[in-house]
Amino acid sequence: MFGWLSGPNFRSQGGTSNLGLLDQRAGLHWVRRNIYHFGGDPKRITIMGESAGAASIMHHLTAFGGMGKAPFGQAIIQSPAFAPYTGQDIQDQNFELILKWASILNDREVTTLHQLRNVPFHVLLKVNQLSTTPAFWGTMAWAPAVDGVYVPKPAGLMLKQGLFDRSVKVLTGHNSNEGALFGSPIIDNEDRYLAYLYQLIPDATNTTIEYVSNVLYPPVFNGSQQYLTQGAREIHTITDSAFICNTRYINLAYERHGLRGYFFDVAPGYHAQDLDYTFFNDGGTISGAYEVNVTLAHQMQRLFTNFAKTGSPDGENVPTLPIYGENSTLWSIRTGAPILDDAATQQCNWWQEAHYLPEW
């Protein structure tokens, strides 16, 4: 809650939404002002992030509706991840829930933001822990919010509308099995899948839920879809809405600027598995969960290093990654060949429009 409280009621009391993003931006401005002390060039700053970190970069590219330059010149964006946005009413409900829990744990009524700021930190810490409990399987309780200021519209929509910093050089990547670790084990029938959708997009109308469940992810398990079971259907839904479509929005926005992207399809291709390759140091892995192909790890690291140094992943002893372009082409890490982006789908087109939101 410390970085992500939002909503009209919160802001009317002097609250600032998306403090997590603003803290990051403040840190990046500090880097720009002081990097020369360390032999760095403020015009050649590369920011790198994975998962929620990559989602943060996505929002920095679209900050203030693309007005003003980002405090970095290049970005490596790996599997940007965040659940669909919530509308203003739910943002207000979350704020009211925080005030309620603070009142209970503080043993004193807390009804305003001013009173909340005066609650002892050890109590706020417990409130924050409680605030994560409403999160349903595979999601987080807090995320960037559409606030009309730093995030004036959904980031994907702003990328489509050209409301982003075009001057930033971008290298993207996503994994082949992003949502597998985030699927609920209890989704085994239609009612439970529909209940999941109402949790995933709580602002959606019944008509919208019907469209998502019958058109985008229909209950057809004969092999014509990318799933054979209800559980796999739910995983496919979260994979699109919270993971790979976010990368697709960035790829489409920057395709005219020569964007290159990779597809991490080394089995099993789970979300964050590529971090073991990104930070491989010949002495072990970050998670220790997967066996690392050392050759591919070194190749990925050379691509990233080249990009940070020159603004292009090209160089010696690395493949030349194809331009994303109109053919939606990515580079397969596993096979070393061009491949069609698996996020180039009607589903991602729909999620980008944020039709599930009542307003922003």
Secondary structure, DSSP 8 states (H G I E B T S, - for coil): -TTT--SHHHHHTT--S-HHHHHHHHHHHHHHHHGGGGT--GGG-EEEEETHHHHHHHHHHTGGGG-S--S-SEEEEE---------HHHHHHHHHHHHHHHHHHHTS---SHHHHHTS-HHHHHHHHHHHTTT--TT--S------SSSSSS-HHHHHHTT-S-TTSEEEEEEETBTTGGG--TT--SHHHHHHHHHHHSTT--HHHHHHIIIIIS-S--SSSSS-SSHHHHHHHHHHIIIIIHHHHHHHHHHGGGT-EEEEE-STT-BTTTTHHHHT--SS--SSSSS---HHHHHHHHHHHHHHHHHSSS--TTS----B-TTTTEEEETTTSSEEE-TT-SHHHHHHHTTTT-S--
